[in-house]
Amino acid sequence: MTRILKEVELADSGPLRTAPRAGRRSVTVNMAESPLGWLHARGHLSDAQFAAGEALRRDWERAQLSAGVTMRWDTVRITGTGERGLNPGERQLAARQRFDGAIAAAGPGLSDVLWRVVCAGETLPDAERALAWPVRSGKLVLKLALDRVARFYRIG
């Protein structure tokens, strides 16, 4: 993965997305790192939880569930998926079914933060604010959701 390092100001809530002002604390941030990767690299997530989150994100991308900017008629070619015998449309449908099953396994109260952090790439503080949750509650809920998703994907 390509590293995009940037010096940003460090506030009480975490790294800001702005250049540091004179006399302020700063930190170097890898802007290409996902929130899930950031949590795993700092020991907040187990290997199984990280693998479950990556599997969910991979199915979300294979199912092409993100918002499209324009109409696209081309097929998505994914090499090395191990899904021989399926045409691209069937692979997309299979990924959609796995994604829906994993989200259902996480449950209605846990799937919100799971989708925001894993699929949309929001940071935990941003997800907590969007969901109107107390500060620092998102990590616990995300870990519970990732444990359920790991069970769904039979990881760990």
C-alpha positions as CSV (number, residue, x, y, z in Angstrom):
1,M,0.0,0.0,0.0
2,T,1.3,3.5,-0.8
3,R,1.9,5.7,2.2
4,I,0.8,9.3,2.0
5,L,2.3,11.0,5.0
6,K,1.1,14.4,6.1
7,E,2.0,16.5,9.2
8,V,-1.3,17.5,10.9
9,E,-2.3,19.3,14.1
10,L,-3.0,17.1,17.1
11,A,-6.1,18.2,19.1
12,D,-7.7,16.6,22.2
13,S,-10.1,14.7,19.9
14,G,-7.3,13.3,17.7
15,P,-5.5,14.4,14.6
16,L,-7.1,17.2,12.7
17,R,-7.1,17.4,8.9
18,T,-5.3,20.7,8.8
19,A,-1.7,21.8,8.8
20,P,-0.3,22.5,12.3
21,R,-0.2,26.1,13.5
22,A,2.9,27.5,15.2
23,G,3.4,26.3,18.7
24,R,0.8,23.5,18.5
25,R,1.4,19.7,18.8
26,S,1.6,17.9,15.5
27,V,1.7,14.3,14.4
28,T,2.6,12.6,11.1
29,V,-0.5,10.7,9.7
30,N,-0.7,8.2,6.9
31,M,-3.6,9.5,4.9
32,A,-3.9,6.3,2.9
33,E,-4.6,4.2,6.0
34,S,-8.1,3.0,6.7
35,P,-9.7,3.6,10.1
36,L,-9.9,-0.2,10.5
37,G,-6.2,-0.6,9.7
38,W,-5.4,2.3,12.1
39,L,-7.2,0.5,15.0
40,H,-5.5,-2.8,14.2
41,A,-2.0,-1.3,13.9
42,R,-2.4,0.2,17.4
43,G,-3.7,-3.1,19.0
44,H,-7.3,-2.1,19.4
45,L,-8.6,-4.9,17.2
46,S,-7.6,-8.5,17.1
47,D,-6.4,-10.2,13.9
48,A,-9.7,-12.0,13.6
49,Q,-11.7,-8.8,14.0
50,F,-9.5,-7.0,11.4
51,A,-9.8,-10.0,8.9
52,A,-13.6,-9.9,9.4
53,G,-13.7,-6.2,8.7
54,E,-11.6,-6.6,5.6
55,A,-13.8,-9.5,4.3
56,L,-16.9,-7.3,4.8
57,R,-15.2,-4.4,3.0
58,R,-14.1,-6.7,0.1
59,D,-17.7,-8.1,-0.3
60,W,-19.1,-4.5,-0.2
61,E,-16.7,-3.5,-3.0
62,R,-17.3,-6.7,-5.1
63,A,-21.0,-6.2,-4.8
64,Q,-20.5,-2.6,-6.0
65,L,-22.7,-1.1,-3.3
66,S,-21.0,2.3,-3.2
67,A,-22.7,5.2,-4.9
68,G,-21.8,5.5,-8.5
69,V,-21.0,8.9,-10.0
70,T,-22.2,8.0,-13.5
71,M,-23.9,5.1,-15.3
72,R,-21.4,2.3,-16.0
73,W,-22.2,-0.6,-18.4
74,D,-18.8,-2.4,-18.1
75,T,-18.4,-5.5,-16.1
76,V,-16.1,-5.5,-13.1
77,R,-13.2,-7.9,-13.5
78,I,-11.8,-9.4,-10.3
79,T,-9.0,-11.8,-10.7
80,G,-8.0,-14.4,-8.2
81,T,-11.4,-14.6,-6.3
82,G,-11.5,-18.3,-6.3
83,E,-15.1,-18.2,-7.6
84,R,-14.7,-20.3,-10.8
85,G,-17.7,-21.1,-12.8
86,L,-19.5,-17.9,-12.0
87,N,-20.0,-15.1,-14.4
88,P,-19.3,-11.5,-13.2
89,G,-23.0,-10.8,-12.5
90,E,-23.3,-14.0,-10.4
91,R,-20.1,-13.1,-8.5
92,Q,-21.6,-9.7,-7.7
93,L,-24.8,-11.2,-6.5
94,A,-22.9,-13.7,-4.3
95,A,-20.9,-10.9,-2.8
96,R,-24.1,-8.9,-2.1
97,Q,-25.7,-12.0,-0.4
98,R,-22.5,-12.4,1.8
99,F,-22.5,-8.7,2.6
100,D,-26.2,-8.7,3.5
101,G,-25.7,-11.9,5.6
102,A,-22.8,-10.4,7.5
103,I,-24.7,-7.2,8.2
104,A,-27.7,-9.2,9.4
105,A,-25.4,-11.3,11.6
106,A,-24.0,-8.1,13.2
107,G,-27.5,-7.1,14.2
108,P,-29.6,-3.9,14.0
109,G,-27.8,-2.0,16.7
110,L,-24.3,-2.8,15.6
111,S,-24.5,-2.6,11.8
112,D,-24.6,1.2,11.7
113,V,-21.1,1.8,13.1
114,L,-19.8,-1.3,11.3
115,W,-20.9,0.1,7.9
116,R,-19.7,3.6,8.7
117,V,-16.2,2.6,9.8
118,V,-15.5,-0.5,7.6
119,C,-17.3,0.4,4.3
120,A,-17.6,4.2,4.3
121,G,-14.1,4.7,5.9
122,E,-15.3,7.1,8.6
123,T,-13.2,7.5,11.7
124,L,-14.7,6.4,15.0
125,P,-15.2,9.9,16.4
126,D,-17.0,10.9,13.2
127,A,-19.2,7.8,13.3
128,E,-20.0,8.5,17.0
129,R,-21.0,12.1,16.2
130,A,-23.1,11.0,13.2
131,L,-24.9,8.4,15.3
132,A,-25.3,10.8,18.3
133,W,-23.4,8.3,20.6
134,P,-21.4,9.2,23.6
135,V,-17.6,9.7,23.0
136,R,-15.5,6.6,23.1
137,S,-18.4,4.2,22.9
138,G,-17.9,3.4,19.2
139,K,-14.8,1.2,19.7
140,L,-16.7,-1.2,22.0
141,V,-19.7,-1.5,19.7
142,L,-17.4,-1.9,16.6
143,K,-15.5,-4.7,18.3
144,L,-18.8,-6.5,19.2
145,A,-20.0,-6.1,15.6
146,L,-16.7,-7.4,14.2
147,D,-16.8,-10.4,16.5
148,R,-20.2,-11.3,15.1
149,V,-19.1,-10.8,11.5
150,A,-16.0,-13.0,12.2
151,R,-18.4,-15.7,13.3
152,F,-20.4,-15.3,10.1
153,Y,-17.3,-15.5,7.9
154,R,-16.0,-18.4,10.1
155,I,-12.8,-16.5,10.9
156,G,-10.8,-17.3,14.1
